[in-house]
Amino acid sequence: MKIIKKMRLSNNQGFTLVELLVVISIIGFLTVASVVAFNIARMQSRDAIRVANVATINRALAMYLNESLEGYPASVGECLSEDSGVGSNLKAEKVIINIPTDPLWSSEAPNPGVAEDTDGFCYYYISGDKEVYQLSYYLEANSKSGDAGAHTFVQ
């Protein structure tokens, strides 16, 4: 007599609820971690752009000083832009082609107090005696570009 073994079908043909929840939570964690890392990289890249822009503005001001008999352009304090003030002076003297603006500078001018106004970033220029100027800018994150917060370059 032959013994035939029947294959027993189990009722466990899918995943359990616990297995599905574990996989979903792992995917959620990895998604959140990658978004956070991406945002940090974006902030650090904007800070690198800011530091490069400040160096460009400083070189333009040095060239302006070399060509000017009076010194640095005078200003009681302004956000540098192409349309007015020191920015238009630098363009008129052809020491710079375009005045760099902060990557997050919106269409509205930020509050001149750069240290207090973290929503409106700009390159804030002050020069009263034409021999010295201050250029302030704001960094978003601690990185190789510098510590987060307001920075002032004095020349």
N, CA, C and O atoms as a GROMACS GRO file, in nm:
protein
  620
    1MET      N    1   0.083  -0.116   0.000
    1MET     CA    2   0.000   0.000   0.000
    1MET      C    3   0.089   0.125   0.000
    1MET      O    4   0.182   0.139   0.078
    2LYS      N    5   0.055   0.210  -0.089
    2LYS     CA    6   0.130   0.333  -0.102
    2LYS      C    7   0.075   0.439  -0.010
    2LYS      O    8  -0.046   0.459   0.001
    3ILE      N    9   0.167   0.504   0.054
    3ILE     CA   10   0.124   0.614   0.140
    3ILE      C   11   0.150   0.744   0.065
    3ILE      O   12   0.264   0.778   0.030
    4ILE      N   13   0.046   0.810   0.043
    4ILE     CA   14   0.057   0.939  -0.027
    4ILE      C   15   0.045   1.049   0.077
    4ILE      O   16  -0.051   1.059   0.152
    5LYS      N   17   0.147   1.128   0.076
    5LYS     CA   18   0.145   1.242   0.169
    5LYS      C   19   0.087   1.361   0.096
    5LYS      O   20   0.133   1.400  -0.011
    6LYS      N   21  -0.010   1.416   0.154
    6LYS     CA   22  -0.071   1.536   0.098
    6LYS      C   23   0.000   1.659   0.152
    6LYS      O   24   0.032   1.669   0.271
    7MET      N   25   0.023   1.748   0.062
    7MET     CA   26   0.083   1.873   0.106
    7MET      C   27  -0.022   1.953   0.179
    7MET      O   28  -0.135   1.970   0.134
    8ARG      N   29   0.017   1.997   0.287
    8ARG     CA   30  -0.075   2.075   0.368
    8ARG      C   31  -0.058   2.222   0.334
    8ARG      O   32   0.053   2.274   0.344
    9LEU      N   33  -0.162   2.287   0.295
    9LEU     CA   34  -0.160   2.429   0.264
    9LEU      C   35  -0.175   2.506   0.394
    9LEU      O   36  -0.263   2.480   0.475
   10SER      N   37  -0.089   2.600   0.409
   10SER     CA   38  -0.099   2.681   0.530
   10SER      C   39  -0.180   2.806   0.500
   10SER      O   40  -0.195   2.846   0.385
   11ASN      N   41  -0.230   2.863   0.600
   11ASN     CA   42  -0.308   2.986   0.588
   11ASN      C   43  -0.218   3.109   0.586
   11ASN      O   44  -0.266   3.220   0.567
   12ASN      N   45  -0.088   3.090   0.604
   12ASN     CA   46   0.008   3.200   0.609
   12ASN      C   47   0.067   3.225   0.470
   12ASN      O   48   0.185   3.198   0.448
   13GLN      N   49  -0.012   3.274   0.379
   13GLN     CA   50   0.038   3.299   0.244
   13GLN      C   51   0.083   3.442   0.225
   13GLN      O   52   0.140   3.473   0.120
   14GLY      N   53   0.061   3.532   0.319
   14GLY     CA   54   0.100   3.672   0.308
   14GLY      C   55   0.186   3.712   0.426
   14GLY      O   56   0.233   3.628   0.503
   15PHE      N   57   0.204   3.841   0.438
   15PHE     CA   58   0.282   3.894   0.549
   15PHE      C   59   0.189   3.923   0.666
   15PHE      O   60   0.071   3.953   0.648
   16THR      N   61   0.243   3.913   0.784
   16THR     CA   62   0.163   3.948   0.901
   16THR      C   63   0.160   4.098   0.916
   16THR      O   64   0.242   4.169   0.857
   17LEU      N   65   0.068   4.147   0.994
   17LEU     CA   66   0.056   4.290   1.018
   17LEU      C   67   0.181   4.346   1.084
   17LEU      O   68   0.222   4.458   1.053
   18VAL      N   69   0.241   4.272   1.172
   18VAL     CA   70   0.362   4.317   1.241
   18VAL      C   71   0.477   4.331   1.141
   18VAL      O   72   0.552   4.429   1.146
   19GLU      N   73   0.492   4.236   1.050
   19GLU     CA   74   0.597   4.246   0.950
   19GLU      C   75   0.577   4.367   0.860
   19GLU      O   76   0.674   4.437   0.829
   20LEU      N   77   0.455   4.393   0.819
   20LEU     CA   78   0.426   4.511   0.736
   20LEU      C   79   0.456   4.640   0.810
   20LEU      O   80   0.513   4.733   0.752
   21LEU      N   81   0.420   4.648   0.937
   21LEU     CA   82   0.446   4.769   1.015
   21LEU      C   83   0.595   4.792   1.035
   21LEU      O   84   0.641   4.906   1.033
   22VAL      N   85   0.671   4.687   1.053
   22VAL     CA   86   0.816   4.700   1.069
   22VAL      C   87   0.878   4.754   0.941
   22VAL      O   88   0.961   4.845   0.946
   23VAL      N   89   0.838   4.699   0.826
   23VAL     CA   90   0.893   4.744   0.698
   23VAL      C   91   0.854   4.890   0.671
   23VAL      O   92   0.938   4.968   0.626
   24ILE      N   93   0.730   4.926   0.698
   24ILE     CA   94   0.684   5.064   0.677
   24ILE      C   95   0.758   5.160   0.768
   24ILE      O   96   0.795   5.270   0.725
   25SER      N   97   0.782   5.121   0.893
   25SER     CA   98   0.854   5.210   0.985
   25SER      C   99   1.000   5.226   0.943
   25SER      O  100   1.056   5.335   0.958
   26ILE      N  101   1.063   5.122   0.892
   26ILE     CA  102   1.201   5.133   0.845
   26ILE      C  103   1.208   5.226   0.724
   26ILE      O  104   1.298   5.310   0.716
   27ILE      N  105   1.115   5.212   0.631
   27ILE     CA  106   1.113   5.299   0.514
   27ILE      C  107   1.088   5.444   0.557
   27ILE      O  108   1.151   5.535   0.503
   28GLY      N  109   1.001   5.466   0.651
   28GLY     CA  110   0.975   5.601   0.702
   28GLY      C  111   1.098   5.661   0.767
   28GLY      O  112   1.129   5.778   0.744
   29PHE      N  113   1.168   5.584   0.847
   29PHE     CA  114   1.289   5.634   0.912
   29PHE      C  115   1.395   5.670   0.809
   29PHE      O  116   1.458   5.776   0.820
   30LEU      N  117   1.416   5.585   0.710
   30LEU     CA  118   1.515   5.614   0.607
   30LEU      C  119   1.478   5.738   0.526
   30LEU      O  120   1.566   5.815   0.487
   31THR      N  121   1.350   5.758   0.501
   31THR     CA  122   1.304   5.877   0.429
   31THR      C  123   1.332   6.003   0.509
   31THR      O  124   1.384   6.101   0.454
   32VAL      N  125   1.298   6.002   0.635
   32VAL     CA  126   1.322   6.119   0.721
   32VAL      C  127   1.471   6.150   0.732
   32VAL      O  128   1.512   6.265   0.725
   33ALA      N  129   1.552   6.045   0.748
   33ALA     CA  130   1.696   6.066   0.760
   33ALA      C  131   1.754   6.125   0.632
   33ALA      O  132   1.840   6.212   0.638
   34SER      N  133   1.707   6.080   0.516
   34SER     CA  134   1.760   6.134   0.391
   34SER      C  135   1.714   6.277   0.367
   34SER      O  136   1.791   6.357   0.312
   35VAL      N  137   1.592   6.312   0.405
   35VAL     CA  138   1.544   6.450   0.389
   35VAL      C  139   1.624   6.544   0.479
   35VAL      O  140   1.660   6.654   0.437
   36VAL      N  141   1.651   6.503   0.601
   36VAL     CA  142   1.730   6.585   0.694
   36VAL      C  143   1.871   6.606   0.638
   36VAL      O  144   1.922   6.718   0.640
   37ALA      N  145   1.932   6.500   0.590
   37ALA     CA  146   2.068   6.513   0.534
   37ALA      C  147   2.068   6.603   0.411
   37ALA      O  148   2.161   6.680   0.390
   38PHE      N  149   1.965   6.592   0.330
   38PHE     CA  150   1.955   6.676   0.210
   38PHE      C  151   1.940   6.823   0.248
   38PHE      O  152   2.002   6.909   0.185
   39ASN      N  153   1.858   6.853   0.348
   39ASN     CA  154   1.840   6.992   0.391
   39ASN      C  155   1.967   7.050   0.451
   39ASN      O  156   1.998   7.167   0.429
   40ILE      N  157   2.042   6.971   0.524
   40ILE     CA  158   2.169   7.018   0.580
   40ILE      C  159   2.267   7.048   0.467
   40ILE      O  160   2.337   7.149   0.471
   41ALA      N  161   2.272   6.961   0.367
   41ALA     CA  162   2.360   6.984   0.253
   41ALA      C  163   2.320   7.110   0.177
   41ALA      O  164   2.407   7.184   0.130
   42ARG      N  165   2.190   7.136   0.164
   42ARG     CA  166   2.144   7.259   0.097
   42ARG      C  167   2.185   7.383   0.175
   42ARG      O  168   2.229   7.481   0.116
   43MET      N  169   2.170   7.380   0.309
   43MET     CA  170   2.212   7.495   0.390
   43MET      C  171   2.362   7.519   0.378
   43MET      O  172   2.405   7.634   0.365
   44GLN      N  173   2.440   7.413   0.382
   44GLN     CA  174   2.585   7.430   0.372
   44GLN      C  175   2.626   7.480   0.233
   44GLN      O  176   2.722   7.557   0.222
   45SER      N  177   2.556   7.439   0.130
   45SER     CA  178   2.591   7.490  -0.004
   45SER      C  179   2.554   7.637  -0.017
   45SER      O  180   2.628   7.713  -0.080
   46ARG      N  181   2.440   7.680   0.043
   46ARG     CA  182   2.406   7.823   0.041
   46ARG      C  183   2.510   7.903   0.119
   46ARG      O  184   2.545   8.014   0.079
   47ASP      N  185   2.559   7.848   0.230
   47ASP     CA  186   2.663   7.918   0.308
   47ASP      C  187   2.792   7.930   0.228
   47ASP      O  188   2.859   8.033   0.235
   48ALA      N  189   2.828   7.827   0.153
   48ALA     CA  190   2.948   7.834   0.069
   48ALA      C  191   2.932   7.942  -0.038
   48ALA      O  192   3.027   8.014  -0.070
   49ILE      N  193   2.811   7.953  -0.094
   49ILE     CA  194   2.783   8.059  -0.192
   49ILE      C  195   2.797   8.196  -0.126
   49ILE      O  196   2.853   8.287  -0.186
   50ARG      N  197   2.747   8.210  -0.004
   50ARG     CA  198   2.757   8.339   0.067
   50ARG      C  199   2.902   8.379   0.088
   50ARG      O  200   2.939   8.494   0.064
   51VAL      N  201   2.985   8.286   0.133
   51VAL     CA  202   3.126   8.317   0.159
   51VAL      C  203   3.195   8.355   0.028
   51VAL      O  204   3.276   8.448   0.026
   52ALA      N  205   3.164   8.285  -0.080
   52ALA     CA  206   3.222   8.320  -0.210
   52ALA      C  207   3.175   8.457  -0.257
   52ALA      O  208   3.253   8.534  -0.312
   53ASN      N  209   3.047   8.488  -0.234
   53ASN     CA  210   2.995   8.620  -0.272
   53ASN      C  211   3.061   8.732  -0.193
   53ASN      O  212   3.092   8.837  -0.249
   54VAL      N  213   3.083   8.711  -0.065
   54VAL     CA  214   3.149   8.812   0.018
   54VAL      C  215   3.292   8.834  -0.032
   54VAL      O  216   3.339   8.948  -0.036
   55ALA      N  217   3.361   8.728  -0.070
   55ALA     CA  218   3.496   8.743  -0.124
   55ALA      C  219   3.493   8.821  -0.255
   55ALA      O  220   3.582   8.903  -0.280
   56THR      N  221   3.393   8.797  -0.339
   56THR     CA  222   3.379   8.871  -0.465
   56THR      C  223   3.354   9.019  -0.438
   56THR      O  224   3.414   9.105  -0.503
   57ILE      N  225   3.266   9.048  -0.344
   57ILE     CA  226   3.237   9.188  -0.310
   57ILE      C  227   3.362   9.256  -0.254
   57ILE      O  228   3.390   9.371  -0.288
   58ASN      N  229   3.437   9.185  -0.169
   58ASN     CA  230   3.560   9.243  -0.113
   58ASN      C  231   3.662   9.274  -0.222
   58ASN      O  232   3.728   9.377  -0.217
   59ARG      N  233   3.675   9.186  -0.321
   59ARG     CA  234   3.767   9.213  -0.432
   59ARG      C  235   3.720   9.333  -0.513
   59ARG      O  236   3.801   9.416  -0.554
   60ALA      N  237   3.590   9.342  -0.536
   60ALA     CA  238   3.536   9.457  -0.611
   60ALA      C  239   3.561   9.587  -0.535
   60ALA      O  240   3.596   9.689  -0.595
   61LEU      N  241   3.545   9.585  -0.404
   61LEU     CA  242   3.570   9.705  -0.324
   61LEU      C  243   3.719   9.741  -0.324
   61LEU      O  244   3.754   9.859  -0.324
   62ALA      N  245   3.807   9.640  -0.324
   62ALA     CA  246   3.950   9.668  -0.332
   62ALA      C  247   3.986   9.732  -0.466
   62ALA      O  248   4.067   9.824  -0.472
   63MET      N  249   3.925   9.683  -0.574
   63MET     CA  250   3.950   9.744  -0.705
   63MET      C  251   3.893   9.885  -0.711
   63MET      O  252   3.953   9.974  -0.772
   64TYR      N  253   3.778   9.906  -0.648
   64TYR     CA  254   3.719  10.040  -0.643
   64TYR      C  255   3.813  10.136  -0.570
   64TYR      O  256   3.834  10.250  -0.613
   65LEU      N  257   3.871  10.088  -0.458
   65LEU     CA  258   3.963  10.171  -0.382
   65LEU      C  259   4.088  10.206  -0.464
   65LEU      O  260   4.138  10.317  -0.456
   66ASN      N  261   4.137  10.112  -0.544
   66ASN     CA  262   4.254  10.137  -0.628
   66ASN      C  263   4.227  10.244  -0.734
   66ASN      O  264   4.317  10.320  -0.769
   67GLU      N  265   4.103  10.248  -0.784
   67GLU     CA  266   4.070  10.343  -0.890
   67GLU      C  267   4.016  10.475  -0.837
   67GLU      O  268   4.013  10.575  -0.909
   68SER      N  269   3.974  10.475  -0.714
   68SER     CA  270   3.912  10.595  -0.656
   68SER      C  271   4.016  10.679  -0.583
   68SER      O  272   4.110  10.626  -0.523
   69LEU      N  273   3.998  10.807  -0.588
   69LEU     CA  274   4.086  10.896  -0.514
   69LEU      C  275   4.028  10.930  -0.377
   69LEU      O  276   4.096  10.988  -0.292
   70GLU      N  277   3.904  10.894  -0.355
   70GLU     CA  278   3.835  10.931  -0.231
   70GLU      C  279   3.827  10.820  -0.128
   70GLU      O  280   3.809  10.850  -0.010
   71GLY      N  281   3.840  10.696  -0.166
   71GLY     CA  282   3.828  10.585  -0.072
   71GLY      C  283   3.709  10.498  -0.106
   71GLY      O  284   3.656  10.502  -0.218
   72TYR      N  285   3.667  10.419  -0.008
   72TYR     CA  286   3.552  10.331  -0.029
   72TYR      C  287   3.425  10.413  -0.045
   72TYR      O  288   3.418  10.525   0.005
   73PRO      N  289   3.324  10.359  -0.114
   73PRO     CA  290   3.197  10.434  -0.126
   73PRO      C  291   3.132  10.452   0.010
   73PRO      O  292   3.128  10.359   0.091
   74ALA      N  293   3.080  10.571   0.035
   74ALA     CA  294   3.018  10.601   0.164
   74ALA      C  295   2.876  10.547   0.169
   74ALA      O  296   2.804  10.549   0.070
   75SER      N  297   2.838  10.498   0.287
   75SER     CA  298   2.701  10.450   0.307
   75SER      C  299   2.674  10.446   0.456
   75SER      O  300   2.760  10.406   0.535
   76VAL      N  301   2.554  10.488   0.494
   76VAL     CA  302   2.514  10.480   0.634
   76VAL      C  303   2.464  10.341   0.669
   76VAL      O  304   2.437  10.311   0.785
   77GLY      N  305   2.452  10.255   0.570
   77GLY     CA  306   2.409  10.117   0.589
   77GLY      C  307   2.304  10.079   0.487
   77GLY      O  308   2.199  10.144   0.478
   78GLU      N  309   2.330   9.975   0.411
   78GLU     CA  310   2.235   9.931   0.309
   78GLU      C  311   2.263   9.787   0.269
   78GLU      O  312   2.376   9.738   0.283
   79CYS      N  313   2.160   9.721   0.221
   79CYS     CA  314   2.177   9.591   0.159
   79CYS      C  315   2.226   9.614   0.017
   79CYS      O  316   2.164   9.690  -0.058
   80LEU      N  317   2.334   9.550  -0.020
   80LEU     CA  318   2.389   9.570  -0.154
   80LEU      C  319   2.292   9.516  -0.260
   80LEU      O  320   2.245   9.403  -0.251
   81SER      N  321   2.266   9.600  -0.359
   81SER     CA  322   2.184   9.558  -0.473
   81SER      C  323   2.232   9.633  -0.596
   81SER      O  324   2.303   9.733  -0.585
   82GLU      N  325   2.193   9.584  -0.712
   82GLU     CA  326   2.237   9.646  -0.837
   82GLU      C  327   2.165   9.777  -0.864
   82GLU      O  328   2.215   9.860  -0.941
   83ASP      N  329   2.051   9.798  -0.802
   83ASP     CA  330   1.965   9.910  -0.839
   83ASP      C  331   2.001  10.042  -0.772
   83ASP      O  332   1.973  10.148  -0.828
   84SER      N  333   2.063  10.037  -0.656
   84SER     CA  334   2.085  10.164  -0.586
   84SER      C  335   2.210  10.157  -0.499
   84SER      O  336   2.264  10.050  -0.472
   85GLY      N  337   2.253  10.273  -0.456
   85GLY     CA  338   2.359  10.286  -0.358
   85GLY      C  339   2.494  10.235  -0.404
   85GLY      O  340   2.535  10.256  -0.519
   86VAL      N  341   2.562  10.169  -0.314
   86VAL     CA  342   2.698  10.123  -0.336
   86VAL      C  343   2.703  10.022  -0.451
   86VAL      O  344   2.797  10.023  -0.530
   87GLY      N  345   2.604   9.936  -0.460
   87GLY     CA  346   2.601   9.838  -0.567
   87GLY      C  347   2.601   9.902  -0.705
   87GLY      O  348   2.672   9.858  -0.795
   88SER      N  349   2.521  10.007  -0.720
   88SER     CA  350   2.519  10.076  -0.850
   88SER      C  351   2.650  10.151  -0.875
   88SER      O  352   2.694  10.162  -0.989
   89ASN      N  353   2.714  10.202  -0.768
   89ASN     CA  354   2.846  10.265  -0.783
   89ASN      C  355   2.952  10.166  -0.831
   89ASN      O  356   3.032  10.197  -0.919
   90LEU      N  357   2.951  10.046  -0.775
   90LEU     CA  358   3.048   9.944  -0.815
   90LEU      C  359   3.027   9.903  -0.960
   90LEU      O  360   3.124   9.881  -1.034
   91LYS      N  361   2.901   9.892  -1.001
   91LYS     CA  362   2.873   9.858  -1.141
   91LYS      C  363   2.910   9.972  -1.234
   91LYS      O  364   2.962   9.950  -1.343
   92ALA      N  365   2.883  10.095  -1.192
   92ALA     CA  366   2.914  10.211  -1.276
   92ALA      C  367   3.065  10.224  -1.298
   92ALA      O  368   3.110  10.262  -1.406
   93GLU      N  369   3.143  10.192  -1.195
   93GLU     CA  370   3.289  10.198  -1.206
   93GLU      C  371   3.347  10.075  -1.276
   93GLU      O  372   3.467  10.067  -1.299
   94LYS      N  373   3.261   9.980  -1.309
   94LYS     CA  374   3.298   9.858  -1.381
   94LYS      C  375   3.402   9.774  -1.307
   94LYS      O  376   3.492   9.717  -1.369
   95VAL      N  377   3.389   9.769  -1.175
   95VAL     CA  378   3.476   9.682  -1.097
   95VAL      C  379   3.407   9.548  -1.071
   95VAL      O  380   3.470   9.453  -1.024
   96ILE      N  381   3.279   9.540  -1.102
   96ILE     CA  382   3.203   9.416  -1.088
   96ILE      C  383   3.091   9.418  -1.192
   96ILE      O  384   3.033   9.522  -1.220
   97ILE      N  385   3.061   9.302  -1.247
   97ILE     CA  386   2.957   9.294  -1.351
   97ILE      C  387   2.818   9.288  -1.287
   97ILE      O  388   2.729   9.364  -1.323
   98ASN      N  389   2.801   9.197  -1.193
   98ASN     CA  390   2.674   9.182  -1.122
   98ASN      C  391   2.699   9.182  -0.972
   98ASN      O  392   2.795   9.121  -0.924
   99ILE      N  393   2.613   9.249  -0.900
   99ILE     CA  394   2.623   9.250  -0.754
   99ILE      C  395   2.560   9.120  -0.703
   99ILE      O  396   2.442   9.096  -0.725
  100PRO      N  397   2.638   9.037  -0.634
  100PRO     CA  398   2.580   8.912  -0.584
  100PRO      C  399   2.477   8.939  -0.476
  100PRO      O  400   2.493   9.030  -0.394
  101THR      N  401   2.373   8.861  -0.476
  101THR     CA  402   2.272   8.869  -0.370
  101THR      C  403   2.266   8.735  -0.298
  101THR      O  404   2.303   8.631  -0.353
  102ASP      N  405   2.219   8.740  -0.177
  102ASP     CA  406   2.207   8.620  -0.096
  102ASP      C  407   2.113   8.520  -0.161
  102ASP      O  408   2.012   8.561  -0.219
  103PRO      N  409   2.142   8.390  -0.154
  103PRO     CA  410   2.055   8.291  -0.216
  103PRO      C  411   1.912   8.291  -0.162
  103PRO      O  412   1.820   8.248  -0.232
  104LEU      N  413   1.891   8.337  -0.040
  104LEU     CA  414   1.757   8.338   0.018
  104LEU      C  415   1.695   8.477   0.024
  104LEU      O  416   1.588   8.494   0.084
  105TRP      N  417   1.759   8.576  -0.036
  105TRP     CA  418   1.706   8.712  -0.027
  105TRP      C  419   1.579   8.720  -0.109
  105TRP      O  420   1.579   8.698  -0.230
  106SER      N  421   1.471   8.752  -0.042
  106SER     CA  422   1.343   8.764  -0.111
  106SER      C  423   1.334   8.900  -0.179
  106SER      O  424   1.427   8.981  -0.173
  107SER      N  425   1.222   8.924  -0.244
  107SER     CA  426   1.204   9.051  -0.314
  107SER      C  427   1.195   9.169  -0.218
  107SER      O  428   1.230   9.281  -0.255
  108GLU      N  429   1.150   9.144  -0.096
  108GLU     CA  430   1.143   9.252   0.003
  108GLU      C  431   1.280   9.268   0.069
  108GLU      O  432   1.349   9.171   0.098
  109ALA      N  433   1.316   9.392   0.092
  109ALA     CA  434   1.445   9.419   0.159
  109ALA      C  435   1.435   9.375   0.305
  109ALA      O  436   1.336   9.404   0.372
  110PRO      N  437   1.537   9.306   0.355
  110PRO     CA  438   1.535   9.263   0.495
  110PRO      C  439   1.562   9.380   0.589
  110PRO      O  440   1.601   9.489   0.548
  111ASN      N  441   1.541   9.354   0.715
  111ASN     CA  442   1.569   9.450   0.820
  111ASN      C  443   1.719   9.474   0.824
  111ASN      O  444   1.796   9.378   0.822
  112PRO      N  445   1.764   9.600   0.829
  112PRO     CA  446   1.909   9.626   0.830
  112PRO      C  447   1.986   9.561   0.943
  112PRO      O  448   2.105   9.534   0.928
  113GLY      N  449   1.921   9.533   1.056
  113GLY     CA  450   1.991   9.466   1.165
  113GLY      C  451   2.009   9.320   1.130
  113GLY      O  452   1.925   9.237   1.165
  114VAL      N  453   2.118   9.287   1.063
  114VAL     CA  454   2.139   9.152   1.010
  114VAL      C  455   2.135   9.049   1.122
  114VAL      O  456   2.080   8.941   1.103
  115ALA      N  457   2.193   9.079   1.236
  115ALA     CA  458   2.199   8.981   1.345
  115ALA      C  459   2.060   8.946   1.397
  115ALA      O  460   2.037   8.833   1.439
  116GLU      N  461   1.967   9.041   1.394
  116GLU     CA  462   1.833   9.014   1.447
  116GLU      C  463   1.738   8.959   1.342
  116GLU      O  464   1.643   8.889   1.377
  117ASP      N  465   1.760   8.987   1.215
  117ASP     CA  466   1.667   8.948   1.109
  117ASP      C  467   1.723   8.827   1.036
  117ASP      O  468   1.794   8.841   0.936
  118THR      N  469   1.690   8.708   1.085
  118THR     CA  470   1.741   8.587   1.023
  118THR      C  471   1.656   8.542   0.905
  118THR      O  472   1.696   8.450   0.834
  119ASP      N  473   1.542   8.604   0.882
  119ASP     CA  474   1.458   8.567   0.768
  119ASP      C  475   1.499   8.641   0.642
  119ASP      O  476   1.481   8.590   0.532
  120GLY      N  477   1.553   8.760   0.656
  120GLY     CA  478   1.592   8.838   0.540
  120GLY      C  479   1.742   8.850   0.533
  120GLY      O  480   1.802   8.935   0.599
  121PHE      N  481   1.802   8.767   0.454
  121PHE     CA  482   1.946   8.767   0.442
  121PHE      C  483   1.989   8.866   0.335
  121PHE      O  484   1.923   8.876   0.231
  122CYS      N  485   2.095   8.939   0.358
  122CYS     CA  486   2.152   9.025   0.256
  122CYS      C  487   2.298   9.052   0.294
  122CYS      O  488   2.342   9.019   0.404
  123TYR      N  489   2.370   9.112   0.201
  123TYR     CA  490   2.506   9.157   0.230
  123TYR      C  491   2.494   9.304   0.266
  123TYR      O  492   2.468   9.388   0.181
  124TYR      N  493   2.513   9.333   0.394
  124TYR     CA  494   2.487   9.465   0.449
  124TYR      C  495   2.618   9.542   0.457
  124TYR      O  496   2.712   9.500   0.524
  125TYR      N  497   2.623   9.656   0.389
  125TYR     CA  498   2.745   9.736   0.375
  125TYR      C  499   2.731   9.866   0.453
  125TYR      O  500   2.628   9.933   0.445
  126ILE      N  501   2.837   9.901   0.530
  126ILE     CA  502   2.843  10.029   0.604
  126ILE      C  503   2.984  10.085   0.586
  126ILE      O  504   3.084  10.014   0.603
  127SER      N  505   2.991  10.214   0.552
  127SER     CA  506   3.120  10.282   0.548
  127SER      C  507   3.096  10.430   0.575
  127SER      O  508   3.032  10.498   0.495
  128GLY      N  509   3.148  10.478   0.687
  128GLY     CA  510   3.126  10.617   0.722
  128GLY      C  511   3.241  10.708   0.687
  128GLY      O  512   3.220  10.822   0.644
  129ASP      N  513   3.363  10.660   0.705
  129ASP     CA  514   3.478  10.750   0.686
  129ASP      C  515   3.555  10.723   0.557
  129ASP      O  516   3.658  10.786   0.534
  130LYS      N  517   3.510  10.634   0.474
  130LYS     CA  518   3.567  10.603   0.342
  130LYS      C  519   3.705  10.537   0.350
  130LYS      O  520   3.766  10.510   0.247
  131GLU      N  521   3.754  10.511   0.471
  131GLU     CA  522   3.881  10.439   0.484
  131GLU      C  523   3.859  10.296   0.530
  131GLU      O  524   3.945  10.210   0.511
  132VAL      N  525   3.745  10.270   0.588
  132VAL     CA  526   3.711  10.139   0.642
  132VAL      C  527   3.566  10.108   0.604
  132VAL      O  528   3.483  10.198   0.597
  133TYR      N  529   3.538   9.982   0.580
  133TYR     CA  530   3.399   9.942   0.558
  133TYR      C  531   3.372   9.814   0.635
  133TYR      O  532   3.463   9.740   0.672
  134GLN      N  533   3.244   9.790   0.659
  134GLN     CA  534   3.199   9.667   0.721
  134GLN      C  535   3.101   9.600   0.626
  134GLN      O  536   3.013   9.666   0.570
  135LEU      N  537   3.115   9.470   0.609
  135LEU     CA  538   3.025   9.392   0.526
  135LEU      C  539   2.973   9.278   0.612
  135LEU      O  540   3.049   9.189   0.652
  136SER      N  541   2.842   9.280   0.640
  136SER     CA  542   2.782   9.178   0.725
  136SER      C  543   2.703   9.079   0.641
  136SER      O  544   2.644   9.115   0.538
  137TYR      N  545   2.702   8.956   0.686
  137TYR     CA  546   2.626   8.850   0.620
  137TYR      C  547   2.588   8.746   0.724
  137TYR      O  548   2.638   8.748   0.836
  138TYR      N  549   2.500   8.655   0.687
  138TYR     CA  550   2.446   8.557   0.782
  138TYR      C  551   2.465   8.417   0.727
  138TYR      O  552   2.434   8.390   0.611
  139LEU      N  553   2.517   8.326   0.810
  139LEU     CA  554   2.531   8.186   0.774
  139LEU      C  555   2.424   8.104   0.846
  139LEU      O  556   2.395   8.129   0.963
  140GLU      N  557   2.368   8.007   0.776
  140GLU     CA  558   2.257   7.928   0.830
  140GLU      C  559   2.302   7.814   0.920
  140GLU      O  560   2.235   7.783   1.018
  141ALA      N  561   2.414   7.750   0.887
  141ALA     CA  562   2.454   7.628   0.958
  141ALA      C  563   2.602   7.632   0.993
  141ALA      O  564   2.680   7.704   0.930
  142ASN      N  565   2.639   7.555   1.093
  142ASN     CA  566   2.781   7.536   1.123
  142ASN      C  567   2.840   7.448   1.015
  142ASN      O  568   2.792   7.337   0.991
  143SER      N  569   2.943   7.497   0.950
  143SER     CA  570   3.005   7.420   0.842
  143SER      C  571   3.149   7.466   0.825
  143SER      O  572   3.201   7.542   0.907
  144LYS      N  573   3.212   7.421   0.718
  144LYS     CA  574   3.348   7.464   0.688
  144LYS      C  575   3.352   7.613   0.656
  144LYS      O  576   3.458   7.676   0.666
  145SER      N  577   3.239   7.669   0.616
  145SER     CA  578   3.232   7.811   0.583
  145SER      C  579   3.234   7.899   0.708
  145SER      O  580   3.268   8.017   0.699
  146GLY      N  581   3.200   7.844   0.822
  146GLY     CA  582   3.198   7.919   0.946
  146GLY      C  583   3.084   7.875   1.035
  146GLY      O  584   3.008   7.785   1.000
  147ASP      N  585   3.073   7.937   1.149
  147ASP     CA  586   2.966   7.905   1.242
  147ASP      C  587   2.837   7.974   1.200
  147ASP      O  588   2.839   8.078   1.134
  148ALA      N  589   2.725   7.915   1.239
  148ALA     CA  590   2.596   7.974   1.208
  148ALA      C  591   2.580   8.107   1.280
  148ALA      O  592   2.628   8.124   1.392
  149GLY      N  593   2.514   8.201   1.214
  149GLY     CA  594   2.488   8.330   1.275
  149GLY      C  595   2.543   8.444   1.191
  149GLY      O  596   2.591   8.424   1.079
  150ALA      N  597   2.534   8.562   1.248
  150ALA     CA  598   2.580   8.683   1.178
  150ALA      C  599   2.732   8.693   1.181
  150ALA      O  600   2.796   8.662   1.281
  151HIS      N  601   2.788   8.738   1.070
  151HIS     CA  602   2.932   8.760   1.057
  151HIS      C  603   2.955   8.898   0.999
  151HIS      O  604   2.877   8.945   0.916
  152THR      N  605   3.060   8.962   1.042
  152THR     CA  606   3.094   9.094   0.989
  152THR      C  607   3.240   9.093   0.947
  152THR      O  608   3.329   9.060   1.025
  153PHE      N  609   3.262   9.131   0.822
  153PHE     CA  610   3.397   9.144   0.768
  153PHE      C  611   3.432   9.292   0.773
  153PHE      O  612   3.359   9.375   0.720
  154VAL      N  613   3.545   9.326   0.837
  154VAL     CA  614   3.588   9.465   0.848
  154VAL      C  615   3.718   9.480   0.770
  154VAL      O  616   3.812   9.403   0.788
  155GLN      N  617   3.720   9.580   0.683
  155GLN     CA  618   3.840   9.608   0.605
  155GLN      C  619   3.886   9.748   0.634
  155GLN      O  620   3.987   9.792   0.579
   0.00000   0.00000   0.00000
